[in-house]
Amino acid sequence: MASKAEGDRQEPINEQAVVNAYTAMRTELNQIYSKITELEMEASEHSLVINAIQPLDQSRRCYRMIGGVLVERTIKEVMPAVQRNKEGIEEVISRLNEALEKKKKDIADFESKYKIRIRKPENEVQDGGKKEGASQGVLVGPASSSE
């Protein structure tokens, strides 16, 4: 009986608690997405550095930022560290992707358990889902100047 009561405490009691739990889950999902994006950018930067310095002479000087301090090293010394960092970042990305998939599954289970459906704002539903003046920052010039 005590274990049943403990299980009940973990369940949201009212509608507001369900909404709060769902919002927290969605927020966590968005944080995972943004962290993955940030780390993918870092991995891309590491790849650019590796591709830029790989063909160069291994004894050539290069500079590396370590903890906010710029230090002078050789390419031979820097290359393994940059590659290790990139591999570490890629491993973290793969772990975050696993966590992302698990969180998506948890959210889907939560949505089906509490019959949650996301409503679109009314102004988006009208006009086939497009709002007037809702361009995404695309600037288009004249089609042709031969009128």
Secondary structure, 3 states (H helix, E strand, C coil): CHHHHHHHHHCCCCHHHHHHHHHHHHHHHHHHHHHHHHHHHHHHHHHHHHHHHCCCCCCCEEEEEECCEEEEEEHHHHHHHHHHHHHHHHHHHHHHHHHHHHHHHHHHHHHHHCCCCCCCCHHHHHHHHCCCCCCCCCCCCCCCCCC
